[in-house]
Amino acid sequence: MNSVQVCCGEFIRIILFVLNFIFWAAGGVILGVGIYVKVSVDQLSKIDVSHDTLQTSALFLIVLGCVVFVVGLLGCCGSLTQNRCMLLLYFTLVTLIFLGRSPWLSLYTPTRTPSLPP
């Protein structure tokens, strides 16, 4: 291997680490917000939202935060240690998330209504 291939591989590894560290931190923040909403739902009674909506939103944020946290942790640690198993699991989870998101994206695309003439 020449020095360009080694340098490019190291650069890609560092970029993968930094991006997954950001996702890991964002997952932790989302998880923290979800836990805060779940714990202090009574204090949030001033918000004009029903109690059930707050509970459902809190659970959704907790689940989403856990998923993002675990995926970011796998990518971060896998790229840092160059662990093949962690990187393969990371790639599989990201692929499943992407494939699971695609059908929902096509179902919920907004349709344009023709604009009314002035």
N, C-alpha and C positions, 0 to 999 in steps of 0.2 A: 504494500500500500504506500502510496506517495503521501507527501505532507499535506497536499490539498484535500485529499479524501479524509484524512484524520482530522484536519481542522474543520472541515465542513460537518463531519459527524459530531464533533464536540459542540459546534455551534447549534446544531439541531437539538442535541441533547439538552443544552442549557435553555434554549427557547421552550422546549417541551416542559422542562422543570418549572420555569418561571410562569408559564401560562397555567399549568396545573396547580401551582401554588396559589395563584389568584383565584382559581375555581374552588380550591380547597377552603380558602379564607372566606369566599363568598358563601359557600355551603354552610360554614360555621355561623356566619352572620344570619343567614336565612333560618337556620335551625334555632339560633338564639331568639330571633324575633318571634318565631312560632311558639317557642316555649314561654316567652314573656306574655304573648297574647293568651295562651292557654291558662297560665297561672293567674293573670290579673284580669280575667274577663269581667269580674264584678266591678273593678275600678274603671273599666272602659264603658260603663253604662251611659256615659254622656254622649257617646257616639250614636248617631241615629241609624243603628243597624241592629237587627234582632240578635238575641242570645245564640240561637242555633247557627246563624250565619258566622258569628265570631268563632264558635266552637269548630265549625267545619273548616273555616279559613285557617285556624290555628293548626288543626290536624294536617291539612294540605301543606302548610309551610313546614311542619315538622318532617313529613315524609319527603318532600322535595329537598329540604336541607340535608337530610340523611343521605339521599341518593347522590346529590352533588358533592357532599363531603366525602363519601366513600370513593366515588369515581375520581375526584380530584386527588385524594390521598394515594390511590393506586397509581395514577399517572405520575404524580410527583415522586413517590418513593421508587417506582419502577424505573423512571428515567434517571434518577440520582444513583441508584445502585446497579443499573443495567440488568435488572432481574427479568429474565425472559418470561417467566410465568406471570409476574405482575403486569408486564406490558401486554401480554396476550389477553389476560383477563380485562385489562383496561380497554384494549381495542375491541374486544367482544361486547363489553357493556356499552361503549360509545356507539358501536354499530347497531346494537339492539335498540338503544334510545333513538337513534336517527331513523331506523326503519319503523319503529313504533309511532314516531311523530309524523311521518310523511302522510299516512292515510288520513289522520285527523286534520292535517293542514289543508288537504284538498277538500275535505268535507265542509270546513268552516270558512272558506274564502268568501268574502263579502261580494255580493252581486251589485253591480252598478245600476241604478235606476236612471232612466233618461231624465235629463234636466228639463224643467218646464221653460217654455219661452217667456221672455219678459212681457 
